[in-house]
Structure formats: structure tokens, C-alpha cells
Amino acid sequence: MTVAVKTMVPASALEKIEGALIERLKENMPGFCKVEGFPADPDSYDFAGLEAASLVHYSGSQFAARKGPTTPNQMRRMNFSVVVLARDLRGAKGAYGLLEAVRQLIQGETFEGAGPTEIVRDELINESKGQWRWDVTFGLTMPAVAFDRQRPAPLMRPQSHFV
């Protein structure tokens, strides 16, 4: 009989930051706005029956040049997006208020040791039949530490001197 061994893979920095962002928004966004991670299949997202939603996802990184010839490490600017879906633009449940709420909840915060966050942009992605879709992108910086590739030194052999 063969026993399968499960390997637990720890959450990546991206997953940890995304999870922290989702929790921050869930705890503080207005109750009518559903907050969750962006779905694997965005086209199948069911917005029916919701007044508004905020969906979080990682949207890419930029890496700074190394600082000096002796380190392989770089600084990484990670960008995350919050997609705001709303049925109105103005008013108590409108997109404009939700965009400001997202900005105020995220701007200047640190998440999992990365940051503080800076707003990169917000923009209207599209409008279709009274459903408004906005994207708020923000960046936060943390070190991108390279895997340790230092080769071990050859074994030292003791020298003996016989007198």
C-alpha cells in the first residue's frame, strides 16, 4: 500500500498581502459593498443582487536595479488592484464614495511588512447597462530577497607538521 505524502506550501508574500488587503476592506467598507478576492473566472462573477462589490487582485511588479555588485537582492514595487463594481456613480451607494473609501483605507498603510502603500491611479474600466467598473491600483515596496546561491567553501584539511 502506498501512502501519499502531502506537502504544505506556505502562502506566498503576494497571497499574504492580498489576504491582508481583503480583510482591511471587509472590516471597513460600507456594509452594502461585498469585498472578496478577484475570482479565477472574472466573466462568471455574479453581480446580480449586489449593490456594489470590491474585488482585490495582484496586478504586477516593477523591480529596482541592484544596489552594488555584491548583492543579488532588489527592491520590488508590487501593484495590487481593487476593482470597484457599482450601480450608481453618485450618492450614498455610488462609485465615487466607494473609490474614496478604498483610497482612504489603503493609502499609507503597510501590509505584511510591505509599504506604505501609494495610490498609482484610479480609472473607469467600463460601463455596461448601468454597471460601473473602476480600477484602483496602488503600489507598495518591499525587498525581493534572492535565493541564497552561495557555494560552500571546500572543506578545510588540517595540516600536520611533524618535527
Z-matrix of the N, CA and C atoms (Angstrom, degrees):
N
C 1 1.442
C 2 1.531 1 109.05
N 3 1.311 2 116.56 1 132.32
C 4 1.457 3 122.55 2 179.50
C 5 1.520 4 109.53 3 -98.72
N 6 1.310 5 115.14 4 132.03
C 7 1.456 6 120.57 5 178.45
C 8 1.528 7 108.29 6 -103.97
N 9 1.300 8 115.34 7 125.54
C 10 1.468 9 119.90 8 178.38
C 11 1.523 10 109.50 9 -77.02
N 12 1.297 11 115.47 10 138.38
C 13 1.460 12 121.30 11 177.64
C 14 1.520 13 107.66 12 -106.65
N 15 1.313 14 115.91 13 124.90
C 16 1.456 15 120.41 14 177.72
C 17 1.513 16 109.34 15 -92.17
N 18 1.289 17 115.39 16 134.95
C 19 1.457 18 121.02 17 176.33
C 20 1.520 19 107.99 18 -106.97
N 21 1.290 20 115.71 19 122.69
C 22 1.461 21 120.55 20 177.82
C 23 1.527 22 108.31 21 -86.02
N 24 1.294 23 115.87 22 122.35
C 25 1.453 24 120.88 23 177.94
C 26 1.527 25 107.35 24 -98.51
N 27 1.320 26 117.28 25 121.81
C 28 1.469 27 118.46 26 -179.97
C 29 1.528 28 110.47 27 -65.22
N 30 1.309 29 115.86 28 152.29
C 31 1.467 30 120.88 29 178.57
C 32 1.526 31 109.64 30 -62.05
N 33 1.312 32 115.51 31 139.17
C 34 1.464 33 120.34 32 177.84
C 35 1.523 34 109.58 33 -73.43
N 36 1.323 35 115.58 34 165.77
C 37 1.471 36 119.99 35 176.59
C 38 1.527 37 110.27 36 -58.59
N 39 1.321 38 116.67 37 -37.96
C 40 1.469 39 120.09 38 179.84
C 41 1.520 40 111.05 39 -63.21
N 42 1.326 41 117.19 40 -43.63
C 43 1.466 42 120.73 41 178.92
C 44 1.524 43 111.55 42 -65.45
N 45 1.323 44 116.52 43 -39.95
C 46 1.465 45 119.93 44 179.55
C 47 1.527 46 111.41 45 -65.05
N 48 1.319 47 116.47 46 -43.59
C 49 1.467 48 120.08 47 179.99
C 50 1.525 49 109.96 48 -66.65
N 51 1.316 50 116.79 49 -45.06
C 52 1.466 51 119.62 50 178.58
C 53 1.527 52 110.84 51 -59.31
N 54 1.321 53 116.89 52 -43.44
C 55 1.469 54 120.49 53 178.22
C 56 1.522 55 112.02 54 -61.76
N 57 1.330 56 116.90 55 -40.88
C 58 1.467 57 120.49 56 179.08
C 59 1.533 58 111.04 57 -66.71
N 60 1.316 59 116.62 58 -38.28
C 61 1.467 60 120.66 59 176.90
C 62 1.525 61 111.01 60 -63.17
N 63 1.312 62 116.07 61 -44.98
C 64 1.467 63 120.76 62 179.98
C 65 1.525 64 109.60 63 -60.98
N 66 1.319 65 117.15 64 -44.96
C 67 1.473 66 120.30 65 -179.90
C 68 1.526 67 111.15 66 -62.70
N 69 1.327 68 116.79 67 -42.46
C 70 1.479 69 120.58 68 179.26
C 71 1.531 70 110.48 69 -59.55
N 72 1.325 71 116.18 70 -44.33
C 73 1.463 72 119.88 71 -179.58
C 74 1.526 73 111.48 72 -70.85
N 75 1.328 74 117.36 73 -41.67
C 76 1.472 75 120.56 74 179.87
C 77 1.526 76 111.14 75 -58.49
N 78 1.317 77 116.08 76 -41.43
C 79 1.465 78 121.13 77 -176.97
C 80 1.525 79 112.89 78 -72.17
N 81 1.348 80 117.45 79 -22.27
C 82 1.464 81 119.14 80 -169.38
C 83 1.521 82 116.69 81 -125.25
N 84 1.311 83 118.98 82 -13.14
C 85 1.467 84 120.35 83 178.53
C 86 1.527 85 109.39 84 -74.59
N 87 1.339 86 117.34 85 156.36
C 88 1.462 87 119.71 86 177.21
C 89 1.532 88 111.14 87 -56.94
N 90 1.311 89 116.49 88 147.68
C 91 1.461 90 122.39 89 -174.87
C 92 1.519 91 115.12 90 -60.35
N 93 1.320 92 118.59 91 -24.51
C 94 1.464 93 120.63 92 -179.54
C 95 1.530 94 112.71 93 -78.46
N 96 1.337 95 117.40 94 -7.89
C 97 1.468 96 122.20 95 -177.27
C 98 1.526 97 109.85 96 -102.84
N 99 1.312 98 116.82 97 113.65
C 100 1.463 99 121.81 98 177.67
C 101 1.526 100 108.62 99 -74.49
N 102 1.338 101 117.22 100 134.30
C 103 1.461 102 122.33 101 -179.72
C 104 1.517 103 108.95 102 -121.21
N 105 1.345 104 116.59 103 130.46
C 106 1.468 105 121.21 104 177.10
C 107 1.517 106 109.79 105 -163.63
N 108 1.320 107 115.48 106 173.53
C 109 1.454 108 120.47 107 175.60
C 110 1.518 109 109.57 108 -70.71
N 111 1.323 110 115.66 109 153.10
C 112 1.453 111 120.41 110 179.30
C 113 1.518 112 108.59 111 -63.53
N 114 1.323 113 119.10 112 135.04
C 115 1.469 114 121.13 113 -176.73
C 116 1.527 115 112.09 114 -70.10
N 117 1.330 116 116.10 115 155.18
C 118 1.459 117 121.24 116 178.34
C 119 1.529 118 111.09 117 -62.38
N 120 1.329 119 116.81 118 -34.31
C 121 1.464 120 121.84 119 178.50
C 122 1.536 121 108.28 120 -118.01
N 123 1.336 122 117.32 121 88.58
C 124 1.469 123 120.39 122 -175.21
C 125 1.526 124 114.09 123 -57.29
N 126 1.333 125 117.24 124 -32.67
C 127 1.460 126 119.87 125 -178.43
C 128 1.521 127 112.47 126 -65.87
N 129 1.325 128 116.81 127 -21.67
C 130 1.463 129 119.35 128 -178.24
C 131 1.532 130 112.46 129 -96.41
N 132 1.344 131 117.53 130 5.05
C 133 1.454 132 119.37 131 -179.25
C 134 1.523 133 109.92 132 -63.72
N 135 1.323 134 116.34 133 127.77
C 136 1.457 135 121.96 134 -176.36
C 137 1.529 136 110.00 135 -93.35
N 138 1.325 137 115.88 136 101.25
C 139 1.460 138 122.29 137 179.90
C 140 1.534 139 111.26 138 -92.07
N 141 1.333 140 116.02 139 -2.75
C 142 1.470 141 120.63 140 -178.91
C 143 1.525 142 109.69 141 -62.73
N 144 1.309 143 115.80 142 136.53
C 145 1.457 144 121.07 143 177.58
C 146 1.515 145 114.38 144 81.57
N 147 1.323 146 118.25 145 -4.44
C 148 1.467 147 121.29 146 178.86
C 149 1.527 148 109.41 147 -102.36
N 150 1.316 149 115.21 148 144.78
C 151 1.469 150 119.35 149 175.29
C 152 1.520 151 110.52 150 -85.30
N 153 1.342 152 116.06 151 -33.76
C 154 1.461 153 120.93 152 -179.61
C 155 1.527 154 109.09 153 -161.54
N 156 1.327 155 115.19 154 157.97
C 157 1.458 156 120.60 155 177.00
C 158 1.528 157 108.87 156 -148.82
N 159 1.322 158 115.72 157 151.36
C 160 1.464 159 122.65 158 173.93
C 161 1.521 160 106.92 159 -127.29
N 162 1.324 161 116.42 160 119.56
C 163 1.459 162 122.75 161 -176.06
C 164 1.524 163 109.06 162 -116.07
N 165 1.327 164 117.15 163 130.29
C 166 1.465 165 122.44 164 -173.09
C 167 1.523 166 110.41 165 -107.83
N 168 1.344 167 116.34 166 137.70
C 169 1.473 168 120.20 167 173.44
C 170 1.529 169 110.36 168 -154.32
N 171 1.332 170 114.59 169 156.46
C 172 1.466 171 122.83 170 174.66
C 173 1.523 172 107.03 171 -76.66
N 174 1.333 173 117.43 172 137.53
C 175 1.464 174 118.91 173 -177.06
C 176 1.527 175 114.47 174 -125.38
N 177 1.330 176 118.54 175 11.98
C 178 1.456 177 120.78 176 174.20
C 179 1.513 178 113.29 177 124.98
N 180 1.339 179 115.06 178 168.73
C 181 1.468 180 121.70 179 -178.60
C 182 1.520 181 111.14 180 -134.86
N 183 1.318 182 114.51 181 157.98
C 184 1.452 183 122.39 182 166.79
C 185 1.525 184 105.78 183 -121.48
N 186 1.328 185 115.67 184 143.25
C 187 1.452 186 120.71 185 -178.00
C 188 1.525 187 109.59 186 -116.38
N 189 1.331 188 116.23 187 134.71
C 190 1.463 189 121.45 188 177.46
C 191 1.522 190 109.30 189 -81.24
N 192 1.318 191 115.71 190 155.76
C 193 1.459 192 120.46 191 176.90
C 194 1.526 193 109.79 192 -62.46
N 195 1.318 194 115.77 193 152.89
C 196 1.464 195 120.29 194 177.35
C 197 1.520 196 109.86 195 -62.34
N 198 1.307 197 115.84 196 150.17
C 199 1.468 198 121.59 197 178.18
C 200 1.522 199 108.29 198 -99.61
N 201 1.307 200 116.42 199 89.82
C 202 1.454 201 120.73 200 177.96
C 203 1.522 202 112.36 201 98.28
N 204 1.310 203 116.49 202 161.87
C 205 1.463 204 121.18 203 -174.76
C 206 1.535 205 114.68 204 -80.62
N 207 1.324 206 117.64 205 -11.86
C 208 1.466 207 118.49 206 -172.49
C 209 1.520 208 114.47 207 -96.78
N 210 1.312 209 118.44 208 -6.49
C 211 1.461 210 119.31 209 -178.34
C 212 1.524 211 111.01 210 -118.62
N 213 1.320 212 117.54 211 135.87
C 214 1.464 213 119.86 212 174.91
C 215 1.544 214 112.14 213 -87.50
N 216 1.320 215 116.92 214 -5.66
C 217 1.464 216 121.05 215 -175.56
C 218 1.529 217 111.67 216 -76.39
N 219 1.332 218 115.45 217 151.54
C 220 1.458 219 122.19 218 179.76
C 221 1.520 220 108.86 219 -137.02
N 222 1.311 221 116.67 220 163.94
C 223 1.460 222 120.95 221 170.97
C 224 1.525 223 107.51 222 -90.51
N 225 1.323 224 114.92 223 139.72
C 226 1.465 225 121.43 224 -176.42
C 227 1.517 226 109.65 225 -119.48
N 228 1.317 227 115.99 226 123.81
C 229 1.466 228 121.97 227 175.40
C 230 1.528 229 106.93 228 -98.34
N 231 1.338 230 116.38 229 104.62
C 232 1.458 231 121.94 230 -178.55
C 233 1.521 232 109.38 231 -91.51
N 234 1.312 233 115.95 232 133.51
C 235 1.458 234 120.97 233 177.24
C 236 1.524 235 109.76 234 -108.68
N 237 1.304 236 114.75 235 134.29
C 238 1.459 237 122.30 236 175.25
C 239 1.517 238 107.37 237 -123.78
N 240 1.317 239 115.96 238 150.63
C 241 1.458 240 121.00 239 178.83
C 242 1.514 241 110.35 240 -122.10
N 243 1.306 242 114.44 241 143.37
C 244 1.457 243 121.92 242 170.26
C 245 1.519 244 105.70 243 -114.67
N 246 1.312 245 115.74 244 115.10
C 247 1.455 246 121.09 245 177.40
C 248 1.525 247 106.96 246 -90.63
N 249 1.326 248 115.80 247 120.20
C 250 1.461 249 121.77 248 -179.28
C 251 1.526 250 107.93 249 -102.85
N 252 1.321 251 115.98 250 121.22
C 253 1.461 252 122.68 251 176.09
C 254 1.522 253 107.94 252 -107.57
N 255 1.314 254 116.98 253 129.64
C 256 1.460 255 120.44 254 -178.42
C 257 1.526 256 109.49 255 -146.55
N 258 1.322 257 114.91 256 156.94
C 259 1.469 258 120.80 257 179.13
C 260 1.524 259 111.99 258 -97.83
N 261 1.324 260 117.24 259 -15.31
C 262 1.465 261 122.19 260 179.01
C 263 1.523 262 108.85 261 -129.99
N 264 1.323 263 115.82 262 158.69
C 265 1.462 264 120.48 263 174.29
C 266 1.516 265 111.55 264 -91.87
N 267 1.326 266 116.23 265 -45.77
C 268 1.465 267 121.67 266 -172.47
C 269 1.518 268 110.55 267 -111.64
N 270 1.320 269 114.73 268 170.98
C 271 1.456 270 120.10 269 174.94
C 272 1.521 271 112.90 270 92.33
N 273 1.324 272 114.96 271 -176.70
C 274 1.460 273 121.85 272 -173.52
C 275 1.525 274 113.45 273 -60.39
N 276 1.319 275 117.73 274 -28.35
C 277 1.467 276 120.97 275 -178.61
C 278 1.523 277 111.99 276 -117.26
N 279 1.328 278 116.36 277 21.46
C 280 1.455 279 121.19 278 -176.27
C 281 1.519 280 114.16 279 -85.17
N 282 1.316 281 114.28 280 163.13
C 283 1.464 282 122.13 281 -178.50
C 284 1.528 283 112.18 282 -62.19
N 285 1.333 284 117.33 283 -37.62
C 286 1.467 285 119.09 284 -177.56
C 287 1.536 286 111.21 285 -60.03
N 288 1.305 287 116.87 286 -44.63
C 289 1.462 288 120.26 287 178.04
C 290 1.520 289 112.24 288 -65.74
N 291 1.332 290 116.96 289 -38.19
C 292 1.470 291 120.44 290 178.39
C 293 1.531 292 111.51 291 -66.98
N 294 1.330 293 116.65 292 -38.92
C 295 1.466 294 120.00 293 177.80
C 296 1.529 295 110.95 294 -61.55
N 297 1.333 296 116.04 295 -42.44
C 298 1.463 297 119.59 296 178.08
C 299 1.524 298 111.24 297 -67.33
N 300 1.317 299 117.30 298 -37.88
C 301 1.467 300 120.38 299 178.48
C 302 1.524 301 110.50 300 -62.75
N 303 1.330 302 117.25 301 -45.40
C 304 1.473 303 121.20 302 178.31
C 305 1.518 304 109.72 303 -60.09
N 306 1.327 305 116.83 304 -47.50
C 307 1.471 306 120.43 305 -179.45
C 308 1.514 307 111.19 306 -58.12
N 309 1.333 308 116.74 307 -49.36
C 310 1.460 309 120.54 308 -176.29
C 311 1.533 310 112.07 309 -66.69
N 312 1.322 311 118.17 310 -32.31
C 313 1.462 312 120.72 311 -179.02
C 314 1.519 313 112.49 312 -76.20
N 315 1.326 314 117.39 313 -25.13
C 316 1.466 315 120.29 314 -173.22
C 317 1.526 316 113.05 315 -107.28
N 318 1.314 317 117.74 316 -38.27
C 319 1.464 318 121.06 317 -175.11
C 320 1.521 319 111.14 318 -57.79
N 321 1.343 320 115.71 319 127.60
C 322 1.459 321 121.65 320 176.39
C 323 1.518 322 115.21 321 83.37
N 324 1.335 323 118.28 322 -4.35
C 325 1.468 324 121.26 323 -179.68
C 326 1.525 325 111.01 324 -84.98
N 327 1.313 326 116.22 325 157.46
C 328 1.461 327 121.67 326 171.33
C 329 1.524 328 107.78 327 -109.48
N 330 1.323 329 115.36 328 146.59
C 331 1.453 330 122.05 329 -179.84
C 332 1.520 331 109.41 330 -134.73
N 333 1.328 332 115.82 331 119.22
C 334 1.469 333 121.49 332 178.65
C 335 1.527 334 111.80 333 54.89
N 336 1.323 335 116.38 334 37.06
C 337 1.461 336 121.04 335 177.46
C 338 1.514 337 114.86 336 84.13
N 339 1.320 338 118.22 337 -0.86
C 340 1.466 339 121.33 338 179.08
C 341 1.529 340 109.07 339 -104.37
N 342 1.297 341 115.08 340 145.57
C 343 1.459 342 118.69 341 176.59
C 344 1.506 343 111.50 342 126.77
N 345 1.312 344 116.43 343 -166.12
C 346 1.458 345 129.59 344 7.31
C 347 1.533 346 111.58 345 -72.91
N 348 1.310 347 115.82 346 153.25
C 349 1.453 348 121.01 347 -176.99
C 350 1.523 349 111.46 348 -72.90
N 351 1.313 350 113.99 349 147.40
C 352 1.459 351 122.35 350 175.61
C 353 1.528 352 107.81 351 -127.17
N 354 1.322 353 116.28 352 135.09
C 355 1.455 354 119.71 353 177.09
C 356 1.524 355 108.10 354 -73.28
N 357 1.328 356 116.82 355 127.89
C 358 1.459 357 122.53 356 178.67
C 359 1.521 358 109.58 357 -90.41
N 360 1.337 359 116.34 358 -49.03
C 361 1.465 360 120.32 359 179.75
C 362 1.523 361 109.65 360 -169.72
N 363 1.295 362 115.01 361 162.09
C 364 1.456 363 120.34 362 164.09
C 365 1.519 364 106.38 363 -134.72
N 366 1.309 365 115.61 364 144.51
C 367 1.461 366 118.44 365 -177.46
C 368 1.520 367 110.94 366 -155.89
N 369 1.322 368 113.94 367 152.18
C 370 1.450 369 121.15 368 175.10
C 371 1.521 370 107.78 369 -75.93
N 372 1.329 371 116.51 370 125.22
C 373 1.461 372 121.16 371 178.21
C 374 1.526 373 109.66 372 -88.12
N 375 1.329 374 116.53 373 -49.17
C 376 1.461 375 119.69 374 175.10
C 377 1.521 376 111.39 375 -169.11
N 378 1.314 377 114.20 376 168.90
C 379 1.455 378 122.88 377 173.91
C 380 1.516 379 105.87 378 -134.86
N 381 1.312 380 115.60 379 130.79
C 382 1.456 381 120.28 380 179.36
C 383 1.521 382 108.88 381 -142.69
N 384 1.310 383 115.76 382 115.37
C 385 1.464 384 122.11 383 176.44
C 386 1.526 385 112.60 384 52.44
N 387 1.323 386 116.03 385 44.46
C 388 1.457 387 120.86 386 176.93
C 389 1.513 388 115.37 387 80.09
N 390 1.325 389 117.83 388 11.52
C 391 1.462 390 121.42 389 175.24
C 392 1.529 391 107.47 390 -110.61
N 393 1.323 392 114.93 391 115.38
C 394 1.451 393 122.03 392 -176.97
C 395 1.522 394 109.89 393 -96.20
N 396 1.337 395 116.37 394 134.43
C 397 1.470 396 121.20 395 180.00
C 398 1.527 397 108.80 396 -124.82
N 399 1.335 398 115.14 397 117.33
C 400 1.459 399 122.88 398 -179.56
C 401 1.520 400 109.25 399 -115.82
N 402 1.326 401 115.88 400 153.27
C 403 1.461 402 121.09 401 176.17
C 404 1.518 403 108.53 402 -123.81
N 405 1.341 404 116.69 403 124.13
C 406 1.461 405 122.42 404 174.43
C 407 1.524 406 106.17 405 -110.28
N 408 1.336 407 116.35 406 116.70
C 409 1.460 408 120.80 407 -179.36
C 410 1.518 409 108.87 408 -110.00
N 411 1.311 410 115.72 409 135.41
C 412 1.455 411 120.28 410 177.50
C 413 1.516 412 108.78 411 -140.02
N 414 1.320 413 115.58 412 155.97
C 415 1.453 414 121.29 413 -177.59
C 416 1.511 415 111.60 414 -121.51
N 417 1.322 416 114.58 415 151.20
C 418 1.451 417 121.09 416 172.81
C 419 1.520 418 108.26 417 -143.78
N 420 1.301 419 115.51 418 147.32
C 421 1.460 420 121.49 419 -170.13
C 422 1.518 421 110.99 420 -111.95
N 423 1.324 422 114.34 421 141.39
C 424 1.458 423 120.90 422 172.32
C 425 1.531 424 108.26 423 -153.31
N 426 1.323 425 118.07 424 160.68
C 427 1.460 426 119.47 425 179.15
C 428 1.529 427 110.97 426 -67.93
N 429 1.329 428 115.54 427 139.40
C 430 1.461 429 121.98 428 171.65
C 431 1.526 430 104.99 429 -101.47
N 432 1.319 431 115.49 430 98.65
C 433 1.457 432 121.20 431 -174.81
C 434 1.523 433 108.70 432 -86.01
N 435 1.323 434 115.83 433 125.02
C 436 1.461 435 121.56 434 -178.61
C 437 1.523 436 110.32 435 -73.82
N 438 1.313 437 115.15 436 153.51
C 439 1.462 438 121.50 437 174.51
C 440 1.525 439 108.30 438 -61.22
N 441 1.317 440 117.37 439 139.04
C 442 1.471 441 121.72 440 -178.45
C 443 1.522 442 109.46 441 -71.52
N 444 1.318 443 115.79 442 109.28
C 445 1.462 444 121.22 443 -178.42
C 446 1.528 445 112.10 444 -107.77
N 447 1.290 446 116.66 445 14.70
C 448 1.460 447 119.86 446 -178.30
C 449 1.521 448 109.44 447 -67.00
N 450 1.305 449 115.50 448 125.02
C 451 1.463 450 120.10 449 -179.67
C 452 1.520 451 109.27 450 -79.18
N 453 1.323 452 116.09 451 138.51
C 454 1.466 453 117.20 452 178.69
C 455 1.532 454 110.73 453 -65.60
N 456 1.306 455 115.10 454 147.14
C 457 1.466 456 120.68 455 178.10
C 458 1.533 457 108.96 456 -69.89
N 459 1.307 458 117.34 457 149.34
C 460 1.464 459 118.97 458 178.14
C 461 1.527 460 109.82 459 -59.49
N 462 1.295 461 114.08 460 151.56
C 463 1.466 462 118.87 461 -178.83
C 464 1.526 463 109.31 462 -61.23
N 465 1.278 464 114.59 463 137.97
C 466 1.468 465 119.74 464 177.80
C 467 1.519 466 107.92 465 -83.90
N 468 1.303 467 115.49 466 135.80
C 469 1.454 468 119.78 467 177.42
C 470 1.523 469 108.41 468 -106.82
N 471 1.296 470 115.22 469 128.70
C 472 1.476 471 116.70 470 178.67
C 473 1.521 472 110.29 471 -67.31
N 474 1.291 473 115.88 472 142.96
C 475 1.456 474 120.33 473 175.82
C 476 1.504 475 109.23 474 -100.90
N 477 1.290 476 114.93 475 138.00
C 478 1.456 477 120.58 476 177.88
C 479 1.505 478 109.40 477 -114.65
N 480 1.276 479 115.22 478 134.14
C 481 1.458 480 120.05 479 176.28
C 482 1.516 481 107.81 480 -115.86
N 483 1.270 482 113.66 481 122.85
C 484 1.448 483 117.61 482 176.47
C 485 1.503 484 108.33 483 -98.79
N 486 1.258 485 114.32 484 129.13
C 487 1.452 486 119.10 485 -178.95
C 488 1.502 487 110.11 486 -96.75
